[in-house]
Amino acid sequence: MADTPTLRERARSAARAEIAATAVRLFAEHGFEATTVDQIAAAVGISRRSFFHYFGSKEDVVLGDTDALGETVRAALEARPPEESAWTAIREAFKELRRRAGSEKEQLILAGIHDQAPSLRARHLEKHLRWQELLAPEIQRRLGLPPSPDPDPRALAFVAAALACLDAAVDAWYRSGGTDDIERLFTDAVATLRD
């Protein structure tokens, strides 16, 4: 029973979900850049200060808790069978992101918002840099590179390439209106790099 969320945790999660849903609706209606935190807070019926109790910025509404998501991917990567190749392991670990995402319709809306907002793209690149550092040690091990206090540049490059393949797959999936197979798109992107 230790994993059962408390009433407070459930209430916080519900409030966070309501704020996010309202924000995404406003972003879709008015554009990300044109929508302010004050507008989101007013639409939900909370103060600006309360908004920041749940989200660090309006970018976080779209990108999610990038540190927590990165930890989720890291844990999934480390849980993969030890004999699995680095490419297979990271592909399977990335699937955890889809499992934690909302409905396909919500994902398409978020991908569209992300596609239109330069500030989101900048934050997305920051996320990639943090995730490179986070995922590189396990990739380094899977590549058979010797352990080192700082991540090996080859492992960092590997993770950067895998994230670029993921971004390319998500972008192509969004442009297809969600009809293309995102896993196939990722696999094709990786295959191009490996050839």
Sequence and secondary structure as in RCSB ss.txt:
>XXXX:A:sequence
MADTPTLRERARSAARAEIAATAVRLFAEHGFEATTVDQIAAAVGISRRSFFHYFGSKEDVVLGDTDALGETVRA
ALEARPPEESAWTAIREAFKELRRRAGSEKEQLILAGIHDQAPSLRARHLEKHLRWQELLAPEIQRRLGLPPSPD
PDPRALAFVAAALACLDAAVDAWYRSGGTDDIERLFTDAVATLRD
>XXXX:A:secstr
 TTS  HHHHHHHHHHHHHHHHHHHHHHHH TTT  HHHHHHHHT  HHHHHHH SSHHHHHH  HHHHHHHHHH
HHHHS TTS HHHHHHHHHHHHHHHS  HHHHHHHHHHHHH HHHHHHHHHHHHHHHHHHHHHHHHHTT    SS
  HHHHHHHHHHHHHHHHHHHHHHHTTT S HHHHHHHHHHHHH 
